[in-house]
Amino acid sequence: MRISLRSFLCCGAFLLAAAAPVAAQTPAQAEVPLDRVVAVVGTRAITWFELQERINTMRQEGVPVPSDSATLLQFSREVLNQMIDDEVLLQKATEMKLEVAEADLTSSVDRQVKQVRDQFATEAEFRTAIARAGMGTPEEYRRFLTDQIRRAQLQQRLVDSLRLVGEIVPVNVTDREVQEAFDRQRARLPQRPASITFRQIVIPTQASAAAKERAKAKAESLLAEIKGGAPFEQVAKREGMDGTREIGGDLGWARPGQMVPEFERWIFSLRPGTLGPVIETPFGFHVIRVDRRQPGEVRSRHILIRPDIDSADVERTRLLADSVATRWRAGTPFDSLTKKYHDFGSKEETSVLSPYPVDSLPASYRNAVADKAVGDIVTFSIPGVGDVPKFVVLQIASFQQGGEPRLADWSERIRQSLSQEGGFRRFIDTLRKGTYISVRLEPVPGPAS
């Protein structure tokens, strides 16, 4: 069972279909007693009209609806059973005094109405579609949406809260149940994409020693200026070379593990209001000040000075990447090369050993591995900080062609889904046992002859 709004609320399919010419009703259709009660749940009656409304909505969503009377009756019973489940959940939510914030509800309704309205060229077409769908005026349609969204959000809040306190417990699922569910869903599952695993060494473009010395000297001069009384924030706005420049170098609150190690060692050791020495990280040279501390967090500012990097530096790094690739092909261990050349400071991954869809790779990676074989080592550039590239030396560890979905790829997801659904079904069945439910759905008689 779905705890969500039906898709026509988002896409307006029901209204779009209603905008089409309306066929004349047959006598049998005209005589259907739409106000007939088909089920009672607690004190709430579900009418034939509500059941037909749900079925029509499902039809607009693309759900096949049977045409012969016997099969249609069975289908209607299944849909009615879902509606009873919905009502049981809503009554439980009311019992628990759960509510939906009006501000959230209004925002959701406004968004839904706009999405539907935008699909019609004029206001007149929109109003005509609403009328043909049996929803009256835009105001009545809005009230309908509000009720549907409130019901859906209440159900979701109920399920979330009960799962949180452990009242909806997942059930055990057997391998046979997983296999059967996979067999039922196989035709609807997406094709398995081609996937790849690889190891890589990412080499950042380094400035020359002379450029680094100039950048360090610049940072040292700014530190001296601040120690001499210049406001840190003003110096940061004047000299900073990263995105924090406009806000005076403010880095906000940081927890351990969020910054590069060299930077973290200092900000978590300084007292509030104190300056650190000029430090170097993979990004350049930093002047640091810690502003505030609280358990597990530090708020700091910095001024980043990057060394100048020119085309000669980029070319030198490209040649270095080619050299690393040659040594790797010749048998130098990957771990040794990684330890010496890889950009650990920027937290670049060294290995992607879980199959990764080729189509989801960045374009630079996708182009580099195209037409390559397992074991091949390639070099290519990727964007770095600003306009400065990094160079990747990559070896393809495995490659799997795409094809039909396999149980091995879906078993865990199917198992989790069945486990959650089973626990949810058991919970609803428990609610139903404690609720008065009377089902009164019978075949609708045809017109009198």
TORDORO-908644 format. One record per residue (C-alpha): residue number from 1; residue in three letters; chain; z, y, x. Coordinates in Angstrom, 3 decimals, padded with zeros to 6 digits, always signed. Layout:
N
resi,resn,chain,w,v,u
NUM,ala,A,Z,Y,X
...
***
This chain:
449
resi,resn,chain,w,v,u
1,met,A,+000.000,+000.000,+000.000
2,arg,A,-000.827,+003.487,+001.267
3,ile,A,+001.815,+006.187,+001.374
4,ser,A,-000.643,+009.069,+001.587
5,leu,A,-002.830,+011.310,-000.510
6,arg,A,-006.008,+009.741,-001.667
7,ser,A,-008.983,+011.008,+000.266
8,phe,A,-010.604,+012.865,-002.626
9,leu,A,-007.847,+015.448,-002.418
10,cys,A,-009.067,+016.287,+001.071
11,cys,A,-012.801,+016.064,+000.684
12,gly,A,-013.303,+016.954,-002.955
13,ala,A,-015.421,+013.844,-003.587
14,phe,A,-014.149,+013.579,-007.130
15,leu,A,-015.168,+017.142,-007.929
16,leu,A,-018.505,+016.835,-006.164
17,ala,A,-019.301,+013.791,-008.234
18,ala,A,-018.209,+015.648,-011.331
19,ala,A,-020.708,+018.401,-010.545
20,ala,A,-023.559,+015.932,-011.205
21,pro,A,-025.088,+015.665,-014.693
22,val,A,-022.857,+013.752,-017.109
23,ala,A,-024.352,+010.704,-018.827
24,ala,A,-023.841,+010.287,-022.551
25,gln,A,-020.922,+008.037,-023.500
26,thr,A,-021.506,+004.750,-025.253
27,pro,A,-019.653,+004.165,-028.515
28,ala,A,-017.370,+001.726,-026.693
29,gln,A,-016.493,+004.374,-024.099
30,ala,A,-015.888,+006.982,-026.759
31,glu,A,-013.417,+004.760,-028.633
32,val,A,-011.213,+003.752,-025.674
33,pro,A,-007.605,+004.738,-026.564
34,leu,A,-006.883,+006.835,-023.493
35,asp,A,-003.290,+007.587,-024.531
36,arg,A,-002.342,+003.907,-024.828
37,val,A,+000.702,+002.943,-022.717
38,val,A,-000.201,+000.235,-020.189
39,ala,A,+003.137,+000.032,-018.362
40,val,A,+006.681,+001.360,-018.493
41,val,A,+008.651,+001.845,-015.275
42,gly,A,+012.249,+002.796,-015.975
43,thr,A,+011.855,+005.629,-018.456
44,arg,A,+008.356,+006.595,-017.270
45,ala,A,+005.254,+005.494,-019.190
46,ile,A,+001.906,+004.960,-017.459
47,thr,A,-001.045,+005.518,-019.780
48,trp,A,-004.521,+004.037,-019.907
49,phe,A,-005.897,+007.490,-019.039
50,glu,A,-003.844,+007.605,-015.811
51,leu,A,-005.016,+004.118,-014.877
52,gln,A,-008.671,+005.038,-015.463
53,glu,A,-008.174,+008.236,-013.477
54,arg,A,-006.905,+006.197,-010.500
55,ile,A,-009.805,+003.738,-010.779
56,asn,A,-012.363,+006.560,-010.994
57,thr,A,-010.835,+008.137,-007.895
58,met,A,-011.098,+004.844,-006.014
59,arg,A,-014.739,+004.545,-007.111
60,gln,A,-015.479,+008.009,-005.683
61,glu,A,-013.818,+006.929,-002.417
62,gly,A,-016.322,+004.065,-002.157
63,val,A,-014.084,+001.230,-003.366
64,pro,A,-016.254,-001.357,-005.195
65,val,A,-015.210,-001.461,-008.858
66,pro,A,-016.255,-004.605,-010.810
67,ser,A,-018.588,-004.175,-013.773
68,asp,A,-017.983,-007.387,-015.733
69,ser,A,-015.053,-007.230,-018.143
70,ala,A,-013.003,-010.186,-016.845
71,thr,A,-013.128,-009.127,-013.193
72,leu,A,-012.584,-005.495,-014.135
73,leu,A,-009.442,-006.423,-016.039
74,gln,A,-008.058,-008.254,-012.995
75,phe,A,-008.965,-005.300,-010.781
76,ser,A,-007.244,-002.940,-013.244
77,arg,A,-004.098,-005.066,-013.117
78,glu,A,-004.032,-004.817,-009.318
79,val,A,-004.460,-001.038,-009.457
80,leu,A,-001.758,-000.768,-012.117
81,asn,A,+000.544,-002.804,-009.900
82,gln,A,+000.018,-000.240,-007.116
83,met,A,+000.820,+002.560,-009.556
84,ile,A,+004.040,+000.782,-010.531
85,asp,A,+004.967,+000.541,-006.844
86,asp,A,+004.363,+004.281,-006.504
87,glu,A,+006.547,+005.057,-009.503
88,val,A,+009.382,+002.813,-008.311
89,leu,A,+009.371,+004.649,-004.976
90,leu,A,+009.369,+008.056,-006.664
91,gln,A,+012.313,+007.102,-008.853
92,lys,A,+014.222,+005.933,-005.759
93,ala,A,+013.423,+009.256,-004.056
94,thr,A,+014.780,+011.105,-007.092
95,glu,A,+017.901,+008.943,-007.043
96,met,A,+018.445,+009.864,-003.366
97,lys,A,+017.926,+013.552,-004.250
98,leu,A,+015.081,+013.919,-001.754
99,glu,A,+013.075,+017.119,-002.039
100,val,A,+009.917,+018.674,-000.627
101,ala,A,+010.197,+022.222,+000.693
102,glu,A,+008.197,+024.561,-001.536
103,ala,A,+006.798,+026.399,+001.500
104,asp,A,+005.395,+023.133,+002.924
105,leu,A,+004.052,+022.137,-000.470
106,thr,A,+002.337,+025.489,-001.037
107,ser,A,+000.773,+025.375,+002.416
108,ser,A,-000.619,+021.873,+001.816
109,val,A,-001.980,+022.799,-001.611
110,asp,A,-003.606,+025.993,-000.305
111,arg,A,-005.323,+023.998,+002.441
112,gln,A,-006.566,+021.326,+000.038
113,val,A,-007.883,+023.846,-002.493
114,lys,A,-009.724,+025.760,+000.237
115,gln,A,-011.307,+022.579,+001.623
116,val,A,-012.590,+021.638,-001.822
117,arg,A,-013.657,+025.163,-002.807
118,asp,A,-015.638,+025.567,+000.433
119,gln,A,-017.918,+022.707,-000.608
120,phe,A,-019.346,+024.713,-003.509
121,ala,A,-021.763,+027.598,-003.060
122,thr,A,-020.288,+029.730,-005.827
123,glu,A,-017.089,+030.106,-007.812
124,ala,A,-019.027,+029.193,-010.954
125,glu,A,-020.099,+025.829,-009.477
126,phe,A,-016.489,+025.159,-008.458
127,arg,A,-015.208,+025.908,-011.964
128,thr,A,-017.937,+023.776,-013.557
129,ala,A,-017.062,+020.803,-011.348
130,ile,A,-013.366,+021.167,-012.216
131,ala,A,-014.149,+021.233,-015.918
132,arg,A,-016.472,+018.196,-015.716
133,ala,A,-013.785,+016.301,-013.820
134,gly,A,-011.478,+016.843,-016.780
135,met,A,-009.110,+019.123,-014.852
136,gly,A,-009.607,+022.284,-016.904
137,thr,A,-009.323,+025.494,-014.895
138,pro,A,-008.730,+026.139,-011.161
139,glu,A,-005.115,+026.878,-012.058
140,glu,A,-004.756,+023.502,-013.769
141,tyr,A,-006.468,+021.816,-010.826
142,arg,A,-003.990,+023.489,-008.498
143,arg,A,-001.093,+022.201,-010.602
144,phe,A,-002.627,+018.717,-010.456
145,leu,A,-002.895,+018.902,-006.666
146,thr,A,+000.657,+020.198,-006.388
147,asp,A,+001.963,+017.223,-008.358
148,gln,A,-000.084,+014.712,-006.326
149,ile,A,+000.950,+016.164,-002.985
150,arg,A,+004.611,+016.413,-004.011
151,arg,A,+004.580,+012.752,-005.060
152,ala,A,+002.903,+011.637,-001.831
153,gln,A,+005.279,+013.639,+000.363
154,leu,A,+008.327,+012.402,-001.530
155,gln,A,+007.205,+008.802,-001.021
156,gln,A,+006.657,+009.405,+002.671
157,arg,A,+010.046,+011.097,+003.065
158,leu,A,+011.696,+008.171,+001.304
159,val,A,+010.041,+005.592,+003.529
160,asp,A,+010.804,+007.562,+006.716
161,ser,A,+014.462,+008.062,+005.807
162,leu,A,+015.013,+004.411,+004.834
163,arg,A,+013.314,+003.120,+007.973
164,leu,A,+015.539,+005.436,+010.004
165,val,A,+018.717,+003.894,+008.588
166,gly,A,+017.371,+000.356,+008.798
167,glu,A,+016.901,-000.379,+005.095
168,ile,A,+013.224,-001.223,+005.627
169,val,A,+013.217,-003.959,+008.247
170,pro,A,+009.994,-005.415,+009.736
171,val,A,+009.429,-009.109,+009.046
172,asn,A,+008.372,-011.864,+011.413
173,val,A,+004.637,-012.622,+011.431
174,thr,A,+003.098,-015.924,+012.530
175,asp,A,+000.022,-016.334,+014.718
176,arg,A,-001.762,-017.929,+011.755
177,glu,A,-001.121,-014.837,+009.603
178,val,A,-002.483,-012.620,+012.372
179,gln,A,-005.614,-014.794,+012.659
180,glu,A,-006.163,-014.760,+008.894
181,ala,A,-005.761,-010.970,+008.718
182,phe,A,-008.189,-010.557,+011.619
183,asp,A,-010.750,-012.805,+009.902
184,arg,A,-010.467,-010.766,+006.689
185,gln,A,-010.883,-007.452,+008.500
186,arg,A,-013.375,-008.473,+011.191
187,ala,A,-016.425,-007.091,+009.369
188,arg,A,-014.749,-003.682,+009.012
189,leu,A,-013.442,-003.419,+012.571
190,pro,A,-015.372,-001.222,+015.026
191,gln,A,-017.509,-002.767,+017.706
192,arg,A,-015.698,-003.320,+020.990
193,pro,A,-016.754,-000.576,+023.426
194,ala,A,-017.740,-001.202,+027.016
195,ser,A,-014.611,-000.804,+029.160
196,ile,A,-013.769,-000.348,+032.812
197,thr,A,-010.818,-000.544,+035.180
198,phe,A,-010.770,+001.137,+038.573
199,arg,A,-008.773,+002.348,+041.571
200,gln,A,-009.218,+005.821,+042.995
201,ile,A,-008.217,+008.245,+045.718
202,val,A,-008.331,+011.882,+044.609
203,ile,A,-008.664,+014.303,+047.507
204,pro,A,-007.942,+018.000,+046.870
205,thr,A,-009.967,+020.628,+048.680
206,gln,A,-007.750,+022.105,+051.374
207,ala,A,-007.885,+025.611,+052.752
208,ser,A,-008.247,+026.122,+056.459
209,ala,A,-005.138,+026.503,+058.619
210,ala,A,-005.923,+030.193,+059.136
211,ala,A,-006.232,+030.802,+055.367
212,lys,A,-002.904,+029.080,+054.787
213,glu,A,-001.211,+031.242,+057.395
214,arg,A,-002.544,+034.384,+055.739
215,ala,A,-001.338,+033.230,+052.299
216,lys,A,+002.083,+032.338,+053.656
217,ala,A,+002.394,+035.706,+055.373
218,lys,A,+001.456,+037.445,+052.114
219,ala,A,+004.134,+035.484,+050.210
220,glu,A,+006.715,+036.302,+052.903
221,ser,A,+005.914,+040.009,+052.584
222,leu,A,+006.403,+039.865,+048.793
223,leu,A,+009.735,+038.088,+049.238
224,ala,A,+010.851,+040.835,+051.634
225,glu,A,+009.701,+043.493,+049.153
226,ile,A,+011.769,+041.902,+046.354
227,lys,A,+014.809,+041.560,+048.609
228,gly,A,+014.379,+045.241,+049.352
229,gly,A,+014.819,+046.112,+045.675
230,ala,A,+011.393,+045.764,+044.070
231,pro,A,+011.634,+044.194,+040.551
232,phe,A,+010.510,+040.570,+040.684
233,glu,A,+008.643,+040.817,+037.382
234,gln,A,+006.608,+043.833,+038.483
235,val,A,+005.634,+042.225,+041.778
236,ala,A,+004.658,+039.044,+039.907
237,lys,A,+002.441,+041.020,+037.504
238,arg,A,+000.797,+042.783,+040.432
239,glu,A,+000.311,+039.880,+042.833
240,gly,A,+000.607,+036.568,+040.970
241,met,A,-002.407,+034.255,+041.127
242,asp,A,-001.845,+031.934,+038.140
243,gly,A,-001.441,+032.083,+034.363
244,thr,A,+002.164,+033.336,+034.563
245,arg,A,+001.089,+036.635,+036.099
246,glu,A,+000.938,+038.526,+032.778
247,ile,A,+004.498,+037.465,+031.867
248,gly,A,+006.089,+038.350,+035.176
249,gly,A,+005.955,+034.846,+036.616
250,asp,A,+008.131,+033.336,+033.879
251,leu,A,+007.935,+029.518,+033.961
252,gly,A,+010.289,+028.971,+031.012
253,trp,A,+012.767,+026.110,+030.852
254,ala,A,+012.033,+023.017,+032.928
255,arg,A,+013.619,+019.585,+033.084
256,pro,A,+013.501,+017.217,+036.066
257,gly,A,+010.083,+015.588,+036.440
258,gln,A,+008.050,+018.444,+034.980
259,met,A,+007.305,+020.294,+038.228
260,val,A,+005.952,+019.085,+041.550
261,pro,A,+008.739,+017.683,+043.787
262,glu,A,+008.676,+020.489,+046.378
263,phe,A,+009.194,+023.093,+043.667
264,glu,A,+011.860,+021.143,+041.781
265,arg,A,+014.009,+020.600,+044.870
266,trp,A,+014.521,+024.343,+045.122
267,ile,A,+014.866,+025.464,+041.507
268,phe,A,+017.483,+022.802,+040.803
269,ser,A,+019.489,+023.751,+043.910
270,leu,A,+019.519,+027.569,+043.578
271,arg,A,+022.171,+029.504,+041.669
272,pro,A,+021.066,+031.808,+038.813
273,gly,A,+019.883,+035.189,+040.054
274,thr,A,+019.124,+033.971,+043.573
275,leu,A,+015.842,+033.850,+045.482
276,gly,A,+014.608,+030.872,+047.400
277,pro,A,+012.543,+030.863,+050.591
278,val,A,+008.749,+030.800,+050.450
279,ile,A,+007.725,+027.200,+049.778
280,glu,A,+004.390,+025.404,+049.869
281,thr,A,+003.099,+023.060,+047.135
282,pro,A,-000.377,+021.648,+046.426
283,phe,A,-001.050,+024.870,+044.478
284,gly,A,-000.259,+027.316,+047.287
285,phe,A,+002.777,+029.332,+048.409
286,his,A,+005.555,+030.365,+046.016
287,val,A,+008.228,+033.024,+045.857
288,ile,A,+010.953,+031.663,+043.536
289,arg,A,+013.841,+033.055,+041.555
290,val,A,+016.144,+031.057,+039.275
291,asp,A,+017.160,+033.057,+036.193
292,arg,A,+019.368,+030.706,+034.162
293,arg,A,+020.787,+027.182,+034.202
294,gln,A,+022.132,+024.866,+031.553
295,pro,A,+022.824,+021.118,+031.610
296,gly,A,+019.641,+019.369,+032.692
297,glu,A,+017.459,+022.508,+032.530
298,val,A,+016.543,+025.483,+034.686
299,arg,A,+014.675,+028.656,+033.801
300,ser,A,+012.828,+030.214,+036.715
301,arg,A,+010.111,+032.637,+037.789
302,his,A,+007.637,+032.437,+040.612
303,ile,A,+004.830,+034.305,+042.317
304,leu,A,+001.983,+032.036,+043.423
305,ile,A,-000.216,+033.032,+046.349
306,arg,A,-003.198,+030.735,+046.826
307,pro,A,-004.966,+030.447,+050.180
308,asp,A,-008.603,+031.498,+050.127
309,ile,A,-011.001,+028.542,+049.926
310,asp,A,-014.638,+028.963,+050.826
311,ser,A,-017.748,+026.800,+050.773
312,ala,A,-016.982,+025.474,+054.257
313,asp,A,-013.650,+024.102,+052.990
314,val,A,-015.398,+022.391,+050.073
315,glu,A,-018.008,+020.842,+052.352
316,arg,A,-015.336,+019.668,+054.776
317,thr,A,-013.482,+017.927,+051.937
318,arg,A,-016.686,+016.312,+050.668
319,leu,A,-017.324,+014.862,+054.127
320,leu,A,-013.733,+013.656,+054.270
321,ala,A,-014.223,+011.841,+050.954
322,asp,A,-017.364,+010.174,+052.316
323,ser,A,-015.389,+009.124,+055.392
324,val,A,-012.591,+007.656,+053.260
325,ala,A,-015.171,+005.710,+051.230
326,thr,A,-016.726,+004.324,+054.436
327,arg,A,-013.349,+003.196,+055.764
328,trp,A,-012.481,+001.601,+052.404
329,arg,A,-015.770,-000.333,+052.391
330,ala,A,-015.065,-001.454,+055.939
331,gly,A,-011.779,-003.038,+054.935
332,thr,A,-009.090,-000.386,+055.404
333,pro,A,-006.359,-001.185,+052.854
334,phe,A,-006.379,+000.936,+049.685
335,asp,A,-002.626,+001.600,+049.930
336,ser,A,-002.993,+003.005,+053.454
337,leu,A,-005.773,+005.356,+052.435
338,thr,A,-003.940,+006.399,+049.303
339,lys,A,-000.756,+007.225,+051.189
340,lys,A,-002.658,+009.466,+053.586
341,tyr,A,-005.219,+011.210,+051.365
342,his,A,-004.380,+010.932,+047.642
343,asp,A,-003.290,+014.002,+045.662
344,phe,A,+000.153,+012.766,+044.581
345,gly,A,+001.372,+016.366,+044.371
346,ser,A,-000.765,+017.017,+041.288
347,lys,A,+000.306,+013.666,+039.768
348,glu,A,-003.211,+012.241,+039.854
349,glu,A,-003.394,+008.547,+038.891
350,thr,A,-004.289,+006.087,+041.640
351,ser,A,-005.255,+003.217,+039.320
352,val,A,-006.461,+002.657,+035.770
353,leu,A,-005.955,-001.080,+035.405
354,ser,A,-005.841,-001.325,+031.604
355,pro,A,-009.389,-001.503,+030.175
356,tyr,A,-010.531,+002.038,+029.413
357,pro,A,-013.543,+002.779,+027.154
358,val,A,-016.443,+003.971,+029.270
359,asp,A,-017.569,+006.396,+026.562
360,ser,A,-014.140,+008.084,+026.698
361,leu,A,-014.301,+008.804,+030.430
362,pro,A,-014.863,+012.419,+031.527
363,ala,A,-018.557,+013.098,+032.102
364,ser,A,-018.146,+013.215,+035.890
365,tyr,A,-016.600,+009.722,+035.910
366,arg,A,-019.088,+008.351,+033.371
367,asn,A,-022.065,+009.548,+035.423
368,ala,A,-020.588,+008.260,+038.672
369,val,A,-020.074,+004.684,+037.451
370,ala,A,-023.334,+004.412,+035.513
371,asp,A,-025.443,+001.468,+036.765
372,lys,A,-022.748,+000.511,+039.308
373,ala,A,-021.322,-002.988,+039.745
374,val,A,-017.808,-004.357,+040.076
375,gly,A,-016.554,-003.711,+043.621
376,asp,A,-018.829,-000.721,+044.237
377,ile,A,-017.193,+002.363,+045.791
378,val,A,-018.543,+005.776,+044.804
379,thr,A,-017.651,+009.386,+045.587
380,phe,A,-018.040,+012.387,+043.291
381,ser,A,-016.424,+015.729,+042.510
382,ile,A,-014.210,+016.731,+039.583
383,pro,A,-012.840,+020.143,+038.554
384,gly,A,-009.698,+021.232,+040.364
385,val,A,-007.613,+024.393,+040.120
386,gly,A,-009.799,+027.357,+039.231
387,asp,A,-013.299,+026.859,+040.599
388,val,A,-012.174,+024.676,+043.497
389,pro,A,-013.312,+021.030,+043.155
390,lys,A,-011.514,+017.844,+044.074
391,phe,A,-013.307,+014.764,+045.368
392,val,A,-012.810,+011.243,+044.011
393,val,A,-013.346,+008.023,+045.921
394,leu,A,-013.423,+005.293,+043.261
395,gln,A,-013.825,+001.531,+043.256
396,ile,A,-014.769,-000.322,+040.060
397,ala,A,-012.230,-003.132,+039.579
398,ser,A,-013.704,-004.658,+036.416
399,phe,A,-016.301,-003.953,+033.772
400,gln,A,-016.548,-005.471,+030.302
401,gln,A,-019.628,-005.148,+028.114
402,gly,A,-019.088,-004.061,+024.523
403,gly,A,-019.592,-006.396,+021.598
404,glu,A,-017.966,-007.942,+018.552
405,pro,A,-014.258,-007.256,+018.005
406,arg,A,-011.981,-009.899,+019.525
407,leu,A,-008.644,-011.139,+018.260
408,ala,A,-007.089,-010.520,+021.676
409,asp,A,-007.873,-006.803,+021.379
410,trp,A,-006.438,-006.467,+017.871
411,ser,A,-003.679,-009.067,+017.593
412,glu,A,-000.789,-006.801,+018.569
413,arg,A,-001.850,-003.983,+016.253
414,ile,A,-002.440,-006.416,+013.392
415,arg,A,+000.918,-008.084,+014.019
416,gln,A,+002.748,-004.746,+013.961
417,ser,A,+000.918,-003.677,+010.816
418,leu,A,+001.676,-006.940,+009.002
419,ser,A,+005.294,-006.777,+010.129
420,gln,A,+005.725,-003.235,+008.795
421,glu,A,+003.827,-003.999,+005.589
422,gly,A,+005.876,-007.134,+005.022
423,gly,A,+009.144,-005.256,+005.404
424,phe,A,+007.882,-002.525,+003.109
425,arg,A,+006.711,-005.064,+000.515
426,arg,A,+010.086,-006.787,+000.561
427,phe,A,+011.825,-003.445,+000.047
428,ile,A,+009.609,-002.521,-002.929
429,asp,A,+010.156,-005.955,-004.486
430,thr,A,+013.900,-005.375,-004.230
431,leu,A,+013.515,-002.004,-005.974
432,arg,A,+011.372,-003.558,-008.685
433,lys,A,+014.005,-006.193,-009.420
434,gly,A,+016.492,-003.426,-010.173
435,thr,A,+014.076,-001.403,-012.344
436,tyr,A,+013.001,-002.006,-015.932
437,ile,A,+009.258,-002.740,-015.800
438,ser,A,+007.065,-003.665,-018.747
439,val,A,+003.330,-004.268,-018.229
440,arg,A,+001.230,-003.930,-021.384
441,leu,A,-002.316,-004.024,-020.040
442,glu,A,-004.664,-005.997,-022.292
443,pro,A,-008.456,-006.024,-022.659
444,val,A,-009.728,-003.001,-024.538
445,pro,A,-011.501,-004.104,-027.754
446,gly,A,-015.140,-003.194,-028.153
447,pro,A,-016.495,-001.046,-030.973
448,ala,A,-016.371,-002.395,-034.485
449,ser,A,-019.635,-003.896,-035.678
***
